[in-house]
Amino acid sequence: MAEFTAKSVAERFSRLFRKAGVFLSKGQLQEALTTFREGEALALTLRDEGKLALFREEIVQCEKRLQE
């Protein structure tokens, strides 16, 4: 398994947030939700509690918007 550097991890989190943001801006909520869940899985794997909390907050917000 590839070893992660702090820079590569930060880049992966940033990429996921940007990707989800693009989906949100286009109104593609399901795709954004999938991307946020991918970030949640990454944060769990890396045991990054701060990023985990951010992704989970975004997941809740996205799920609320899907139910409207």
C-alpha positions as CSV (number, residue, x, y, z in Angstrom):
1,M,0.0,0.0,0.0
2,A,1.3,3.5,-0.9
3,E,2.5,5.6,1.9
4,F,0.8,9.0,2.3
5,T,2.6,12.2,2.9
6,A,1.0,15.1,4.7
7,K,1.0,17.0,1.4
8,S,-0.6,14.2,-0.6
9,V,-3.3,13.7,2.1
10,A,-4.1,17.4,2.1
11,E,-4.3,17.5,-1.7
12,R,-6.7,14.5,-1.7
13,F,-9.0,16.2,0.9
14,S,-8.9,19.5,-1.1
15,R,-9.6,17.7,-4.4
16,L,-12.7,16.0,-2.8
17,F,-14.1,19.2,-1.4
18,R,-13.6,21.0,-4.7
19,K,-15.1,18.1,-6.7
20,A,-18.2,18.1,-4.4
21,G,-18.4,21.9,-4.7
22,V,-18.6,21.6,-8.4
23,F,-21.4,19.1,-8.2
24,L,-23.2,21.3,-5.7
25,S,-22.9,24.3,-7.9
26,K,-24.5,22.3,-10.8
27,G,-27.3,21.0,-8.6
28,Q,-26.0,17.5,-8.7
29,L,-26.7,16.6,-5.1
30,Q,-26.4,12.9,-5.4
31,E,-22.9,13.1,-6.9
32,A,-21.8,15.6,-4.3
33,L,-23.1,13.3,-1.6
34,T,-21.1,10.4,-3.1
35,T,-18.0,12.5,-3.1
36,F,-18.5,13.6,0.5
37,R,-18.9,10.0,1.5
38,E,-15.6,9.2,-0.3
39,G,-14.0,11.9,1.8
40,E,-15.6,10.5,5.0
41,A,-14.1,7.1,4.2
42,L,-10.7,8.6,3.6
43,A,-10.8,10.5,6.9
44,L,-11.9,7.3,8.7
45,T,-9.0,5.4,7.1
46,L,-6.5,8.1,8.1
47,R,-8.1,8.6,11.5
48,D,-8.4,12.4,10.9
49,E,-11.2,13.4,13.3
50,G,-11.2,17.0,12.1
51,K,-11.8,16.2,8.4
52,L,-14.2,13.4,9.4
53,A,-16.3,16.0,11.2
54,L,-16.3,18.3,8.2
55,F,-17.3,15.6,5.7
56,R,-20.0,14.4,8.0
57,E,-21.4,17.9,8.4
58,E,-21.5,18.3,4.6
59,I,-23.2,14.9,4.3
60,V,-25.9,16.0,6.7
61,Q,-26.5,19.3,4.8
62,C,-26.5,17.5,1.4
63,E,-29.0,14.9,2.6
64,K,-31.3,17.7,3.9
65,R,-31.2,19.3,0.5
66,L,-32.0,16.0,-1.2
67,Q,-35.1,15.7,1.0
68,E,-36.5,19.1,0.1
